[in-house]
Every structure is written in C-alpha cells, then in structure tokens.
C-alpha cells in the first residue's frame, strides 16, 4: 500500500459493484479534474480517462470495501450504499455519500448501523422481505447536488 501525498487533491472512491450513479460521478470528477477509483469485484466498462482508474479486487467478500478503507484519506470522497464501509471511511476523515444523495456523517452513521442490523434481523426472521426502493429521477438529482457540495466542501477543507 502506498501512502498518499498530503498535498494531493482529493480523490473519489466508488464502491462500484451495483452502483447506479457511476456516470454521474464521472461527470462531476471530470468537471473538477479529480482522480476517481472505480473499485469492484469484476471488470466493468469505464470511460477512457487518465483520471479514472479501475481497480478489480477479486471475489473475496468485502475485498472492495477493504481496498477503499485502506486507501481513502482525510477529505476524500466515498460513494457507497454500504453502511459499514461508510463508517470505516468516516473514521478516516473522508466524506461519504450514498448513491441516492444521502451524506453519511459522524452524527448519522451510528443510527444507520443500528437500523441496518435491525433490518437484517427482521429479514432473517422472515418479518420483512425485499430491498431498498429503486432509484428515482429525484434521487439522481439529489446525488449530483450532494456530490457537488461534497467536492466543494472537501476542497475548502484541504
């Protein structure tokens, strides 16, 4: 693992397996000239761009999460729907945004982890089934606004 330069610009890390907003991230990253890591368990199509790097970690459970959590730094941005990964990134001082535009913060992550655990237990007990609601047009709009805000805030914080 290589250490990040302290004076480097912020980077964006996408937990890419199943991420529905990769194209939106690419657009914002290009506009701001930001390095973007697209981290997944298998190869996927990404734009040809020197600042967009695909990282294929293999099929080990949580391999993508571990790769991101080991490398993300203060002020970087993670895009993930994975609440435990969001918590790990927050611990490193990163900003974290869900694909639906919800910013995870130190104040909100504890409740999110507890709710996740409760929902997992309810699913195992057969009380509830199904997953999250599908992406809506307003979710992508909220995501784009949230990512722009995160990039600006991270830039001010560096």
Number of C-alpha atoms within 10 A of each C-alpha: 6 6 8 11 8 10 7 8 16 22 23 27 24 27 25 23 16 11 16 14 21 17 12 15 22 22 12 16 20 14 9 12 14 17 19 23 19 26 23 24 18 13 14 13 6 13 11 8 11 8 16 18 16 19 19 17 17 13 11 8 9 14 16 23 21 13 18 23 21 14 15 23 23 18 24 24 25 29 28 25 21 14 19 16 21 27 21 18 26 24 15 16 15 25 27 30 22 22 28 23 21 15 19 23 16 13 8 11 17 15 11 16 16 12 13 15 12 12 16 14 13 13 14 11 10 9 9 12 11 6 8 5 6 9 12 10 10 11 17 17 14 16 23 20 13 20 28 16 13 21 22 12 13 19 13 9 9 13
